[in-house]
Amino acid sequence: MIDLETIRDNYERIKENVRRACDRSNRRVEEVRIMAVTKTFPVEYVEMAIKAGFTLFGENRVNEAFDKYIQVSEPVELHLIGHLQRNKAKTAAWIFHTVQSIDKYETAEALNKRCGEMGRIIDVLFEINTSGEESKFGFKGEDEYFSVLERVMELEKLRIRGLMTVGPLTDDEKKIREAFNKLRVLFEKTKDKYPELDFDILSMGMSGDYEIAVEEGSNLLRIGTAIFGKRS
């Protein structure tokens, strides 16, 4: 099991790497948020991460997040970064601040309905499949994305905040940059097309590629193993 000192050291190392990536890309380090992804890690790891200074957390599965975070002693900002099934929309609407993985209208509609029942408004991001890998969720086509976006804009309990992608599973830096650049271009295009949206979150970059993501414009990094170590 990892200890608090190691988590703190890992966090400081990540922040320094982010600072250097911001320097290389002429960005302000204050623009970039670092999320601690606690998928498969126990609640004790969450508590240590809070003591290390983390306030933003991510989980991939609704039920795991519920079981874990109902035990957490401090208030945190919790995002769903994994696929959301419609039958889990009620629990998701209750426990998450943001759902980063909207990839079809029906999912957004179910989430909006449950938020309405609870009197909540939550933030959502659209997941885009920028690598074209069949194993990944997310919109593959720009036309489909914009079509669904316009329909979701009519859902009163969802606040559309930005885009998310999972980088390609490769060591080829060129392919990783291409995927991240594709998301950033779509992000800027969406902001220009719909200036009425509070569209300000570009979520890309994980433990193996977060420095590249920062250089390509990411302002929200989803990091797990670089903080907590390898998952069992």
Order of alpha helices (4+ residues) and beta strands (2+ residues): alpha-beta-alpha-beta-alpha-beta-alpha-beta-alpha-beta-alpha-beta-alpha-beta-alpha-beta-alpha
